[in-house]
Protein backbone atom coordinates (compact mmCIF):
# COMPACT_ATOMS: atom_id res chain seq x y z
CA UNK A 1 0.00 0.00 0.00
CA UNK A 2 1.26 3.45 -0.88
CA UNK A 3 2.04 5.78 1.97
CA UNK A 4 -0.39 8.69 2.18
CA UNK A 5 2.41 11.21 2.13
CA UNK A 6 3.45 10.15 -1.34
CA UNK A 7 0.17 11.38 -2.80
CA UNK A 8 1.39 14.96 -2.73
CA UNK A 9 3.88 14.04 -5.44
CA UNK A 10 3.04 13.80 -9.10
CA UNK A 11 1.21 10.62 -10.01
CA UNK A 12 4.09 9.61 -12.24
CA UNK A 13 6.53 9.60 -9.33
CA UNK A 14 4.11 7.90 -6.98
CA UNK A 15 3.67 5.03 -9.39
CA UNK A 16 7.35 4.71 -10.09
CA UNK A 17 8.11 4.43 -6.39
CA UNK A 18 5.28 2.02 -5.69
CA UNK A 19 6.13 -0.41 -8.46
CA UNK A 20 2.56 -0.28 -9.75
CA UNK A 21 2.00 -0.34 -13.48
CA UNK A 22 -0.85 1.96 -14.40
CA UNK A 23 -0.99 1.34 -18.08
CA UNK A 24 0.73 -0.15 -21.04
CA UNK A 25 -0.06 2.66 -23.46
CA UNK A 26 1.56 3.37 -26.83
CA UNK A 27 5.04 4.86 -26.95
CA UNK A 28 6.08 8.45 -27.57
CA UNK A 29 4.93 10.17 -30.71
CA UNK A 30 6.76 9.72 -34.02
CA UNK A 31 8.20 12.50 -36.12
CA UNK A 32 7.51 10.63 -39.31
CA UNK A 33 4.80 11.94 -41.61
CA UNK A 34 4.13 8.44 -42.93
CA UNK A 35 1.39 6.13 -41.65
CA UNK A 36 0.60 7.01 -38.04
CA UNK A 37 -0.88 3.59 -37.40
CA UNK A 38 2.25 1.84 -38.64
CA UNK A 39 4.39 4.04 -36.39
CA UNK A 40 2.24 3.29 -33.36
CA UNK A 41 2.43 -0.42 -34.08
CA UNK A 42 6.23 -0.29 -34.24
CA UNK A 43 6.48 1.55 -30.98
CA UNK A 44 4.03 -0.59 -29.05
CA UNK A 45 5.45 -3.89 -30.27
CA UNK A 46 8.59 -3.27 -28.20
CA UNK A 47 6.82 -2.69 -24.91
CA UNK A 48 6.55 -5.34 -22.23
CA UNK A 49 3.08 -5.78 -20.82
CA UNK A 50 2.88 -4.06 -17.46
CA UNK A 51 0.39 -6.19 -15.61
CA UNK A 52 2.62 -7.53 -12.84
CA UNK A 53 0.32 -6.39 -10.10
CA UNK A 54 -2.43 -8.82 -11.10
CA UNK A 55 -0.43 -11.92 -12.01
CA UNK A 56 -0.92 -13.57 -8.66
CA UNK A 57 -4.70 -13.38 -9.06
CA UNK A 58 -5.09 -14.41 -12.69
CA UNK A 59 -5.59 -18.13 -12.06
CA UNK A 60 -9.14 -19.47 -12.35
CA UNK A 61 -10.99 -19.76 -9.04
CA UNK A 62 -12.15 -23.24 -7.98
CA UNK A 63 -15.89 -23.86 -8.26
CA UNK A 64 -17.91 -22.90 -5.22
CA UNK A 65 -15.52 -20.17 -4.04
CA UNK A 66 -17.20 -17.15 -5.62
CA UNK A 67 -19.42 -16.34 -2.64
CA UNK A 68 -16.52 -16.73 -0.22
CA UNK A 69 -14.35 -14.48 -2.38
CA UNK A 70 -17.08 -11.85 -2.47
CA UNK A 71 -17.45 -11.90 1.31
CA UNK A 72 -13.70 -11.68 1.86
CA UNK A 73 -13.45 -8.85 -0.68
CA UNK A 74 -16.21 -6.90 1.03
CA UNK A 75 -14.46 -7.17 4.40
CA UNK A 76 -11.10 -6.28 2.88
CA UNK A 77 -12.54 -3.23 1.12
CA UNK A 78 -13.63 -1.88 4.51
CA UNK A 79 -10.08 -2.18 5.81
CA UNK A 80 -8.04 -0.96 2.84
CA UNK A 81 -8.50 1.44 -0.03
CA UNK A 82 -6.66 2.24 -3.23
CA UNK A 83 -5.07 5.71 -2.87
CA UNK A 84 -6.96 8.30 -4.90
CA UNK A 85 -5.74 11.36 -6.78
CA UNK A 86 -8.05 14.40 -6.98
CA UNK A 87 -8.10 15.74 -10.57
CA UNK A 88 -8.64 19.32 -11.72
CA UNK A 89 -12.25 18.59 -12.71
CA UNK A 90 -13.11 17.48 -9.17
CA UNK A 91 -13.17 13.74 -9.89
CA UNK A 92 -10.98 11.15 -8.15
CA UNK A 93 -8.68 8.71 -9.93
CA UNK A 94 -7.05 5.59 -8.41
CA UNK A 95 -3.29 5.98 -8.07
CA UNK A 96 -2.52 2.50 -9.40
CA UNK A 97 -4.13 0.27 -11.99
CA UNK A 98 -3.97 -2.42 -14.67
CA UNK A 99 -2.74 -1.91 -18.24
CA UNK A 100 -4.07 -4.27 -20.92
CA UNK A 101 -1.82 -3.64 -23.93
CA UNK A 102 -0.91 -6.93 -25.72
CA UNK A 103 -3.82 -8.83 -24.11
CA UNK A 104 -6.45 -10.42 -26.35
CA UNK A 105 -10.11 -10.39 -25.34
CA UNK A 106 -10.00 -13.63 -23.34
CA UNK A 107 -6.83 -12.68 -21.45
CA UNK A 108 -8.17 -9.17 -20.85
CA UNK A 109 -11.44 -10.52 -19.44
CA UNK A 110 -9.64 -12.88 -17.07
CA UNK A 111 -7.06 -10.30 -15.95
CA UNK A 112 -9.62 -7.54 -15.41
CA UNK A 113 -11.99 -9.81 -13.46
CA UNK A 114 -9.30 -11.06 -11.08
CA UNK A 115 -7.75 -7.61 -10.76
CA UNK A 116 -11.11 -6.25 -9.59
CA UNK A 117 -11.55 -9.22 -7.25
CA UNK A 118 -8.13 -8.41 -5.78
CA UNK A 119 -9.25 -4.83 -5.00
CA UNK A 120 -7.78 -3.17 -8.10
CA UNK A 121 -9.98 -0.41 -9.45
CA UNK A 122 -8.33 1.32 -12.45
CA UNK A 123 -8.47 -0.44 -15.83
CA UNK A 124 -6.63 1.00 -18.85
CA UNK A 125 -7.38 0.01 -22.44
CA UNK A 126 -7.57 1.68 -25.87
CA UNK A 127 -9.46 1.39 -29.13
CA UNK A 128 -6.16 0.49 -30.78
CA UNK A 129 -5.56 -2.42 -28.41
CA UNK A 130 -8.52 -4.32 -29.85
CA UNK A 131 -9.45 -5.85 -26.48
CA UNK A 132 -12.20 -3.56 -25.21
CA UNK A 133 -14.81 -6.31 -25.58
CA UNK A 134 -12.80 -8.53 -23.23
CA UNK A 135 -12.17 -5.68 -20.80
CA UNK A 136 -15.89 -4.98 -20.75
CA UNK A 137 -16.73 -8.62 -20.14
CA UNK A 138 -14.37 -8.73 -17.17
CA UNK A 139 -15.94 -5.60 -15.68
CA UNK A 140 -19.49 -6.83 -16.20
CA UNK A 141 -18.68 -10.22 -14.67
CA UNK A 142 -17.28 -8.55 -11.55
CA UNK A 143 -20.33 -6.29 -11.32
CA UNK A 144 -22.75 -9.19 -11.80
CA UNK A 145 -21.10 -11.13 -8.98
CA UNK A 146 -21.25 -8.18 -6.60
CA UNK A 147 -17.49 -7.74 -6.41
CA UNK A 148 -17.75 -4.09 -7.48
CA UNK A 149 -20.28 -1.57 -8.67
CA UNK A 150 -19.82 0.38 -11.88
CA UNK A 151 -19.11 3.51 -9.88
CA UNK A 152 -16.19 1.80 -8.13
CA UNK A 153 -14.38 0.94 -11.38
CA UNK A 154 -12.29 3.59 -13.12
CA UNK A 155 -12.10 2.86 -16.85
CA UNK A 156 -9.63 4.60 -19.17
CA UNK A 157 -9.64 4.28 -22.95
CA UNK A 158 -7.89 6.10 -25.77
CA UNK A 159 -8.51 7.18 -29.35
CA UNK A 160 -5.76 7.91 -31.88
CA UNK A 161 -6.14 11.04 -34.06
CA UNK A 162 -6.35 9.41 -37.48
CA UNK A 163 -10.04 8.60 -37.93
CA UNK A 164 -12.69 10.56 -39.81
CA UNK A 165 -15.57 10.40 -37.31
CA UNK A 166 -14.41 10.69 -33.71
CA UNK A 167 -17.90 10.90 -32.26
CA UNK A 168 -18.57 7.50 -33.81
CA UNK A 169 -15.34 6.11 -32.33
CA UNK A 170 -16.39 7.19 -28.86
CA UNK A 171 -19.69 5.36 -29.32
CA UNK A 172 -17.89 2.27 -30.65
CA UNK A 173 -15.68 2.21 -27.57
CA UNK A 174 -18.68 2.41 -25.25
CA UNK A 175 -20.45 -0.34 -27.18
CA UNK A 176 -17.38 -2.60 -27.06
CA UNK A 177 -16.95 -2.01 -23.32
CA UNK A 178 -20.70 -2.38 -22.73
CA UNK A 179 -20.62 0.80 -20.66
CA UNK A 180 -22.65 3.99 -20.71
CA UNK A 181 -19.60 6.12 -20.01
CA UNK A 182 -15.83 5.94 -19.55
CA UNK A 183 -14.15 7.67 -16.64
CA UNK A 184 -11.17 8.94 -18.66
CA UNK A 185 -10.73 9.25 -22.42
CA UNK A 186 -7.31 10.16 -23.79
CA UNK A 187 -6.00 11.29 -27.15
CA UNK A 188 -3.61 8.37 -27.70
CA UNK A 189 -0.90 10.52 -29.30
CA UNK A 190 -0.48 13.68 -31.34
CA UNK A 191 -1.45 13.64 -34.99
CA UNK A 192 -3.14 15.47 -37.84
CA UNK A 193 -6.65 15.02 -36.44
CA UNK A 194 -5.85 15.88 -32.85
CA UNK A 195 -7.84 19.13 -32.77
CA UNK A 196 -11.01 17.57 -34.18
CA UNK A 197 -10.58 14.69 -31.75
CA UNK A 198 -10.12 17.05 -28.81
CA UNK A 199 -13.37 18.83 -29.67
CA UNK A 200 -15.15 15.47 -29.90
CA UNK A 201 -13.86 14.53 -26.43
CA UNK A 202 -15.05 17.87 -25.05
CA UNK A 203 -18.50 17.14 -26.47
CA UNK A 204 -18.35 13.68 -24.94
CA UNK A 205 -17.75 15.27 -21.54
CA UNK A 206 -20.70 17.61 -22.01
CA UNK A 207 -23.14 14.85 -22.92
CA UNK A 208 -21.96 12.45 -20.21
CA UNK A 209 -20.28 9.74 -22.29
CA UNK A 210 -16.89 10.80 -20.90
CA UNK A 211 -16.29 11.88 -17.32
CA UNK A 212 -12.73 13.22 -17.71
CA UNK A 213 -10.67 14.32 -20.71
CA UNK A 214 -6.93 13.76 -21.10
CA UNK A 215 -4.02 13.36 -23.51
CA UNK A 216 -1.20 10.86 -23.92
CA UNK A 217 2.33 11.01 -25.33
CA UNK A 218 2.63 14.80 -25.22
CA UNK A 219 6.07 15.44 -23.74
CA UNK A 220 6.85 19.15 -23.96
CA UNK A 221 5.24 22.40 -22.81
CA UNK A 222 5.01 23.42 -26.47
CA UNK A 223 3.03 20.30 -27.34
CA UNK A 224 0.75 20.86 -24.37
CA UNK A 225 0.11 24.49 -25.36
CA UNK A 226 -0.60 23.47 -28.94
CA UNK A 227 -3.27 20.90 -28.13
CA UNK A 228 -4.93 23.03 -25.44
CA UNK A 229 -5.04 26.27 -27.42
CA UNK A 230 -8.67 27.33 -27.60
CA UNK A 231 -9.80 24.40 -25.44
CA UNK A 232 -12.97 24.88 -23.43
CA UNK A 233 -12.15 21.95 -21.15
CA UNK A 234 -8.55 21.51 -20.06
CA UNK A 235 -7.11 17.99 -19.81
CA UNK A 236 -6.97 16.57 -16.30
CA UNK A 237 -4.38 13.90 -17.09
CA UNK A 238 -1.34 13.47 -19.33
CA UNK A 239 -0.37 9.81 -19.64
CA UNK A 240 3.31 9.53 -20.57
CA UNK A 241 6.32 7.35 -20.00
CA UNK A 242 7.66 8.27 -16.57
CA UNK A 243 9.86 6.45 -14.09
CA UNK A 244 12.81 7.02 -11.76
CA UNK A 245 15.21 7.50 -14.67
CA UNK A 246 12.87 9.64 -16.76
CA UNK A 247 10.77 12.04 -14.71
CA UNK A 248 10.39 14.84 -17.29
CA UNK A 249 10.02 17.28 -14.43
CA UNK A 250 9.92 20.25 -16.81
CA UNK A 251 6.57 19.10 -18.16
CA UNK A 252 5.23 18.18 -14.73
CA UNK A 253 6.06 21.61 -13.36
CA UNK A 254 4.65 23.37 -16.43
CA UNK A 255 1.24 21.66 -16.45
CA UNK A 256 0.89 21.94 -12.67
CA UNK A 257 -0.31 25.50 -13.21
CA UNK A 258 -3.48 23.99 -14.70
CA UNK A 259 -3.73 21.27 -12.08
CA UNK A 260 -2.89 18.58 -14.63
CA UNK A 261 -1.62 15.23 -13.32
CA UNK A 262 1.10 13.30 -15.18
CA UNK A 263 0.19 9.61 -15.17
CA UNK A 264 2.92 7.04 -15.70
CA UNK A 265 3.31 4.11 -17.96
CA UNK A 266 6.60 2.19 -18.03
CA UNK A 267 7.06 2.71 -14.26
CA UNK A 268 9.83 0.08 -14.23
CA UNK A 269 11.88 1.86 -16.89
CA UNK A 270 11.41 2.52 -20.56
CA UNK A 271 12.74 1.84 -23.98
CA UNK A 272 15.72 3.07 -25.95
CA UNK A 273 18.39 4.86 -23.96
CA UNK A 274 16.41 4.85 -20.73
CA UNK A 275 17.77 2.48 -18.09
CA UNK A 276 15.23 0.03 -16.71
CA UNK A 277 14.91 -0.19 -12.96
CA UNK A 278 15.10 -3.96 -13.23
CA UNK A 279 18.52 -3.60 -14.89
CA UNK A 280 19.99 -1.09 -12.43
CA UNK A 281 17.93 -0.95 -9.24
CA UNK A 282 18.30 2.03 -6.93
CA UNK A 283 20.24 1.61 -3.71
CA UNK A 284 17.52 3.08 -1.50
CA UNK A 285 19.88 3.21 1.47
CA UNK A 286 22.16 5.74 -0.26
CA UNK A 287 20.01 7.63 -2.77
C-alpha positions in Angstrom: 0.0 0.0 0.0 1.3 3.4 -0.9 2.0 5.8 2.0 -0.4 8.7 2.2 2.4 11.2 2.1 3.5 10.2 -1.3 0.2 11.4 -2.8 1.4 15.0 -2.7 3.9 14.0 -5.4 3.0 13.8 -9.1 1.2 10.6 -10.0 4.1 9.6 -12.2 6.5 9.6 -9.3 4.1 7.9 -7.0 3.7 5.0 -9.4 7.4 4.7 -10.1 8.1 4.4 -6.4 5.3 2.0 -5.7 6.1 -0.4 -8.5 2.6 -0.3 -9.8 2.0 -0.3 -13.5 -0.8 2.0 -14.4 -1.0 1.3 -18.1 0.7 -0.2 -21.0 -0.1 2.7 -23.5 1.6 3.4 -26.8 5.0 4.9 -26.9 6.1 8.5 -27.6 4.9 10.2 -30.7 6.8 9.7 -34.0 8.2 12.5 -36.1 7.5 10.6 -39.3 4.8 11.9 -41.6 4.1 8.4 -42.9 1.4 6.1 -41.7 0.6 7.0 -38.0 -0.9 3.6 -37.4 2.3 1.8 -38.6 4.4 4.0 -36.4 2.2 3.3 -33.4 2.4 -0.4 -34.1 6.2 -0.3 -34.2 6.5 1.5 -31.0 4.0 -0.6 -29.1 5.4 -3.9 -30.3 8.6 -3.3 -28.2 6.8 -2.7 -24.9 6.6 -5.3 -22.2 3.1 -5.8 -20.8 2.9 -4.1 -17.5 0.4 -6.2 -15.6 2.6 -7.5 -12.8 0.3 -6.4 -10.1 -2.4 -8.8 -11.1 -0.4 -11.9 -12.0 -0.9 -13.6 -8.7 -4.7 -13.4 -9.1 -5.1 -14.4 -12.7 -5.6 -18.1 -12.1 -9.1 -19.5 -12.3 -11.0 -19.8 -9.0 -12.2 -23.2 -8.0 -15.9 -23.9 -8.3 -17.9 -22.9 -5.2 -15.5 -20.2 -4.0 -17.2 -17.2 -5.6 -19.4 -16.3 -2.6 -16.5 -16.7 -0.2 -14.3 -14.5 -2.4 -17.1 -11.9 -2.5 -17.5 -11.9 1.3 -13.7 -11.7 1.9 -13.4 -8.9 -0.7 -16.2 -6.9 1.0 -14.5 -7.2 4.4 -11.1 -6.3 2.9 -12.5 -3.2 1.1 -13.6 -1.9 4.5 -10.1 -2.2 5.8 -8.0 -1.0 2.8 -8.5 1.4 0.0 -6.7 2.2 -3.2 -5.1 5.7 -2.9 -7.0 8.3 -4.9 -5.7 11.4 -6.8 -8.0 14.4 -7.0 -8.1 15.7 -10.6 -8.6 19.3 -11.7 -12.2 18.6 -12.7 -13.1 17.5 -9.2 -13.2 13.7 -9.9 -11.0 11.1 -8.1 -8.7 8.7 -9.9 -7.1 5.6 -8.4 -3.3 6.0 -8.1 -2.5 2.5 -9.4 -4.1 0.3 -12.0 -4.0 -2.4 -14.7 -2.7 -1.9 -18.2 -4.1 -4.3 -20.9 -1.8 -3.6 -23.9 -0.9 -6.9 -25.7 -3.8 -8.8 -24.1 -6.4 -10.4 -26.4 -10.1 -10.4 -25.3 -10.0 -13.6 -23.3 -6.8 -12.7 -21.4 -8.2 -9.2 -20.8 -11.4 -10.5 -19.4 -9.6 -12.9 -17.1 -7.1 -10.3 -16.0 -9.6 -7.5 -15.4 -12.0 -9.8 -13.5 -9.3 -11.1 -11.1 -7.7 -7.6 -10.8 -11.1 -6.3 -9.6 -11.5 -9.2 -7.3 -8.1 -8.4 -5.8 -9.2 -4.8 -5.0 -7.8 -3.2 -8.1 -10.0 -0.4 -9.5 -8.3 1.3 -12.4 -8.5 -0.4 -15.8 -6.6 1.0 -18.9 -7.4 0.0 -22.4 -7.6 1.7 -25.9 -9.5 1.4 -29.1 -6.2 0.5 -30.8 -5.6 -2.4 -28.4 -8.5 -4.3 -29.9 -9.4 -5.8 -26.5 -12.2 -3.6 -25.2 -14.8 -6.3 -25.6 -12.8 -8.5 -23.2 -12.2 -5.7 -20.8 -15.9 -5.0 -20.7 -16.7 -8.6 -20.1 -14.4 -8.7 -17.2 -15.9 -5.6 -15.7 -19.5 -6.8 -16.2 -18.7 -10.2 -14.7 -17.3 -8.5 -11.6 -20.3 -6.3 -11.3 -22.8 -9.2 -11.8 -21.1 -11.1 -9.0 -21.3 -8.2 -6.6 -17.5 -7.7 -6.4 -17.7 -4.1 -7.5 -20.3 -1.6 -8.7 -19.8 0.4 -11.9 -19.1 3.5 -9.9 -16.2 1.8 -8.1 -14.4 0.9 -11.4 -12.3 3.6 -13.1 -12.1 2.9 -16.9 -9.6 4.6 -19.2 -9.6 4.3 -22.9 -7.9 6.1 -25.8 -8.5 7.2 -29.3 -5.8 7.9 -31.9 -6.1 11.0 -34.1 -6.3 9.4 -37.5 -10.0 8.6 -37.9 -12.7 10.6 -39.8 -15.6 10.4 -37.3 -14.4 10.7 -33.7 -17.9 10.9 -32.3 -18.6 7.5 -33.8 -15.3 6.1 -32.3 -16.4 7.2 -28.9 -19.7 5.4 -29.3 -17.9 2.3 -30.7 -15.7 2.2 -27.6 -18.7 2.4 -25.3 -20.4 -0.3 -27.2 -17.4 -2.6 -27.1 -17.0 -2.0 -23.3 -20.7 -2.4 -22.7 -20.6 0.8 -20.7 -22.7 4.0 -20.7 -19.6 6.1 -20.0 -15.8 5.9 -19.6 -14.2 7.7 -16.6 -11.2 8.9 -18.7 -10.7 9.2 -22.4 -7.3 10.2 -23.8 -6.0 11.3 -27.1 -3.6 8.4 -27.7 -0.9 10.5 -29.3 -0.5 13.7 -31.3 -1.5 13.6 -35.0 -3.1 15.5 -37.8 -6.6 15.0 -36.4 -5.9 15.9 -32.8 -7.8 19.1 -32.8 -11.0 17.6 -34.2 -10.6 14.7 -31.7 -10.1 17.1 -28.8 -13.4 18.8 -29.7 -15.1 15.5 -29.9 -13.9 14.5 -26.4 -15.1 17.9 -25.1 -18.5 17.1 -26.5 -18.4 13.7 -24.9 -17.8 15.3 -21.5 -20.7 17.6 -22.0 -23.1 14.8 -22.9 -22.0 12.4 -20.2 -20.3 9.7 -22.3 -16.9 10.8 -20.9 -16.3 11.9 -17.3 -12.7 13.2 -17.7 -10.7 14.3 -20.7 -6.9 13.8 -21.1 -4.0 13.4 -23.5 -1.2 10.9 -23.9 2.3 11.0 -25.3 2.6 14.8 -25.2 6.1 15.4 -23.7 6.9 19.2 -24.0 5.2 22.4 -22.8 5.0 23.4 -26.5 3.0 20.3 -27.3 0.7 20.9 -24.4 0.1 24.5 -25.4 -0.6 23.5 -28.9 -3.3 20.9 -28.1 -4.9 23.0 -25.4 -5.0 26.3 -27.4 -8.7 27.3 -27.6 -9.8 24.4 -25.4 -13.0 24.9 -23.4 -12.2 22.0 -21.1 -8.5 21.5 -20.1 -7.1 18.0 -19.8 -7.0 16.6 -16.3 -4.4 13.9 -17.1 -1.3 13.5 -19.3 -0.4 9.8 -19.6 3.3 9.5 -20.6 6.3 7.3 -20.0 7.7 8.3 -16.6 9.9 6.5 -14.1 12.8 7.0 -11.8 15.2 7.5 -14.7 12.9 9.6 -16.8 10.8 12.0 -14.7 10.4 14.8 -17.3 10.0 17.3 -14.4 9.9 20.2 -16.8 6.6 19.1 -18.2 5.2 18.2 -14.7 6.1 21.6 -13.4 4.6 23.4 -16.4 1.2 21.7 -16.4 0.9 21.9 -12.7 -0.3 25.5 -13.2 -3.5 24.0 -14.7 -3.7 21.3 -12.1 -2.9 18.6 -14.6 -1.6 15.2 -13.3 1.1 13.3 -15.2 0.2 9.6 -15.2 2.9 7.0 -15.7 3.3 4.1 -18.0 6.6 2.2 -18.0 7.1 2.7 -14.3 9.8 0.1 -14.2 11.9 1.9 -16.9 11.4 2.5 -20.6 12.7 1.8 -24.0 15.7 3.1 -26.0 18.4 4.9 -24.0 16.4 4.9 -20.7 17.8 2.5 -18.1 15.2 0.0 -16.7 14.9 -0.2 -13.0 15.1 -4.0 -13.2 18.5 -3.6 -14.9 20.0 -1.1 -12.4 17.9 -0.9 -9.2 18.3 2.0 -6.9 20.2 1.6 -3.7 17.5 3.1 -1.5 19.9 3.2 1.5 22.2 5.7 -0.3 20.0 7.6 -2.8 
